[in-house]
Amino acid sequence: MNFSESISTCFTKYSDFTGRATRSEFWWFVLFTFLVTAGCNLVNNSGVLSGLFSLATLLPSLAVGARRLHDTNRSGWLQLLWFIPVIGWILLIIWDTQAGDSGTNRFDSPDLA
C-alpha cells in the first residue's frame, strides 16, 4: 500500500474499528498526520490549526491503531497503553512494527485487511 492509498483507506474507514490494517497503512497514516501537523505549526505558531487537525484526525487515528493491533492478534483496547509513559509507548511501537498474522486470526483474514 502506498502513501495516497493509505490516507484514502484511513479516511474511508474513518470510524471503522473492525478488521485489520497492514503495517504500511498504519505507518503511512502516522507519517501523514505528523507532516500535516508540522506544516500547520509552521503556518500558525499558536497551535490552533494543528490542534484542529489533530482533533479532526483523532477518530481515524484511533481506528487505524486498533486495526493495526488486530493485525497482530491483539485487542484495540491496548492503545490505552499510550497513557503509561515509556513502557506503554515502547510496547505499542514494538507491536505496531511487527508483521501481522499471515493467516486468519480472531479479528479477520489477512486478505480482507
C-alpha positions as CSV (number, residue, x, y, z in Angstrom):
1,M,0.0,0.0,0.0
2,N,1.4,3.4,-0.9
3,F,1.1,6.8,0.8
4,S,-2.1,8.0,-1.0
5,E,-3.9,4.6,-0.8
6,S,-3.2,4.6,2.9
7,I,-4.6,8.0,3.6
8,S,-7.6,7.2,1.4
9,T,-8.3,4.0,3.2
10,C,-7.9,5.5,6.6
11,F,-10.4,8.3,5.8
12,T,-12.8,5.8,4.1
13,K,-12.7,3.7,7.3
14,Y,-13.0,6.9,9.4
15,S,-14.5,5.2,12.4
16,D,-14.2,1.5,11.5
17,F,-12.6,-0.3,14.4
18,T,-13.2,-3.7,12.9
19,G,-10.9,-5.7,10.6
20,R,-7.1,-5.4,10.2
21,A,-4.7,-2.8,8.9
22,T,-1.3,-3.5,7.4
23,R,1.9,-2.0,8.6
24,S,2.2,0.2,5.6
25,E,-1.3,1.5,6.0
26,F,-0.7,2.4,9.6
27,W,2.8,3.9,9.3
28,W,1.9,5.9,6.1
29,F,-1.1,7.4,8.0
30,V,1.2,8.2,11.0
31,L,3.6,10.0,8.7
32,F,0.8,11.9,7.0
33,T,-0.6,13.2,10.4
34,F,2.9,14.1,11.5
35,L,3.7,16.0,8.4
36,V,0.4,17.9,8.2
37,T,0.6,18.8,12.0
38,A,4.2,20.1,11.4
39,G,3.0,22.1,8.4
40,C,0.2,23.5,10.4
41,N,2.6,24.6,13.2
42,L,4.8,26.3,10.6
43,V,1.9,28.2,9.2
44,N,0.3,29.1,12.6
45,N,2.6,29.2,15.6
46,S,-0.3,29.4,18.1
47,G,-1.1,25.7,17.6
48,V,-4.7,26.3,16.9
49,L,-4.6,25.0,13.3
50,S,-2.6,21.9,14.3
51,G,-5.0,21.3,17.2
52,L,-8.0,21.4,14.9
53,F,-6.3,19.0,12.5
54,S,-5.4,16.7,15.4
55,L,-9.0,16.8,16.6
56,A,-10.3,16.0,13.1
57,T,-8.0,13.0,12.7
58,L,-8.3,11.6,16.3
59,L,-11.0,9.1,15.4
60,P,-9.3,7.8,12.2
61,S,-6.0,7.6,14.1
62,L,-7.6,5.5,16.9
63,A,-9.4,3.3,14.3
64,V,-6.3,2.6,12.3
65,G,-4.4,1.9,15.5
66,A,-7.0,-0.6,16.6
67,R,-7.0,-2.3,13.2
68,R,-3.2,-2.5,13.3
69,L,-3.3,-4.2,16.7
70,H,-5.9,-6.5,15.3
71,D,-3.5,-7.5,12.6
72,T,-1.1,-8.8,15.2
73,N,-4.0,-10.6,17.0
74,R,-4.2,-8.1,19.9
75,S,-7.2,-6.1,21.2
76,G,-7.5,-2.5,20.0
77,W,-8.1,-1.6,23.7
78,L,-4.3,-2.0,24.2
79,Q,-4.0,1.5,22.7
80,L,-4.8,2.7,26.2
81,L,-1.1,1.8,27.0
82,W,-0.3,5.2,25.5
83,F,-1.3,6.6,28.9
84,I,1.6,4.7,30.6
85,P,4.8,6.6,29.9
86,V,7.8,4.9,28.3
87,I,6.9,1.3,28.9
88,G,3.5,1.5,27.3
89,W,4.9,3.5,24.4
90,I,7.7,1.0,23.8
91,L,5.3,-1.9,23.8
92,L,2.9,-0.3,21.3
93,I,5.7,0.7,19.0
94,I,7.1,-2.8,19.0
95,W,3.6,-4.3,18.3
96,D,2.9,-1.8,15.6
97,T,6.2,-2.6,13.8
98,Q,5.7,-6.4,14.0
99,A,4.5,-8.3,11.0
100,G,0.8,-9.2,11.1
101,D,-0.6,-12.7,11.3
102,S,-0.2,-14.4,7.9
103,G,-3.4,-16.4,8.5
104,T,-6.8,-15.8,9.8
105,N,-7.0,-14.6,13.4
106,R,-9.9,-13.8,15.7
107,F,-10.4,-10.4,14.0
108,D,-10.4,-11.2,10.3
109,S,-8.5,-12.8,7.5
110,P,-5.4,-11.0,6.0
111,D,-6.9,-10.7,2.5
112,L,-9.7,-8.6,3.8
113,A,-7.4,-6.2,5.6
